[in-house]
Amino acid sequence: MLDIERMSLKELRDLRTKVERAISSFEERKRREALAAVEEAAREHGFSLNELTGSKGRRVGKAAAKFVNPEDNSQTWSGRGRRPRWIQDALEDGKSLEELAV
């Protein structure tokens, strides 16, 4: 059992990062399972999910990663939306986006 009271600040931050990743992974897995179940139900009734929702084949899911954190390969960014902190830090340290590209 973890004794959180005796952990250093770095150990606590590392633990928090691991927990956040585990939660994110769990949520994504559950989302994919739910989507697969809905698609299967639509097929059983003779439809595609796109036909029922009225979407025109719009892609579902996250955009492909274009940048990766060289210090932690699990951290990626598609180049869309707000820049993650690790991108900001790398740019401030003199790196270019090309150096962080996948």
N, C-alpha and C positions, 0 to 999 in steps of 0.2 A: 504494500500500500504506500502511496506517495505521502510524504510528510511535507506539505506545501509550506508550512511555517519555517522550515529549515532550508528551503531552496533559495539560491541566489537570484538576483533580479534577472540575470541572463537565463538561468534555468527556467524561471517562471515565464519569461517571454518566449523561449523555445517551446515550452509546453503549450502556451496559448496558441502559437502558430500551428502546432500539430493538431490541437483541438479544432481550430478554425478550418483547417484543411479537411479533417475527418468529417466535420459537419457539412462542409460544402460538397464533398464527395458523396456523402450519404444522400443529401438533398437531390443532387444531380442524378444519382442512380434511381431514386424513387420517381423522379420526374420522367426518366426514360421508361421505367416500368409502367407508369400510368399511361404514357403516350402509346406504348405498345399495346396495352390492354384496350384502349379506346379504338385504335386502328383495327385490332382484331374484331372487336364488336361491330364496327362499321362493315368489315368484310363479311361477317356472318349474315348481315342483312343485305348484302349485295351492293354495297357502296364503298367508295374510298373516303377517307377522312376529309380530303379536299372537297369532294362533292358535297358532303354534309355541312362543312363549315363555310363553303363559298369561296375559299381561297383559291388562287390561281397557281398552285404549285409553289407557293412561297416556301422558301427553305425554313425549316424549324431548327432552332438550336443556335449555338454560339458561332460567331465568326472565327475563322481560322487565325491562329496565333501568327503574328508577324515579328514579334520581338520576344526575347527571352532574357530573364535575369541571369547573367553569367555566374552569380553566386548561389542561385537557387533555381534550378531548371524547372521547378514546379510553378514558378511565377512567370506568367506570359501575359502579353497584351496584344490585342488585335489591331491596335492603331485607331480604334474607334472610342469615342467618349473621353472621359477625363484621364489624363496620364496618371499611371500609378506612381506612388512615392518612389519606388526603386528606379523608375525611369528618370524622374526629376533628379534624384541623387546622382545617378550616373552622368547625366548631362552637366550637372554642376561640377562634377569631378573631371570634366573635360572629355568625356566619351561622346561619340556621335551615335545617332540612331542606327547608322549603318553597322556599327560595331555590335549593336544589340540585336540585329536582325537574325531571324531564324535561318 
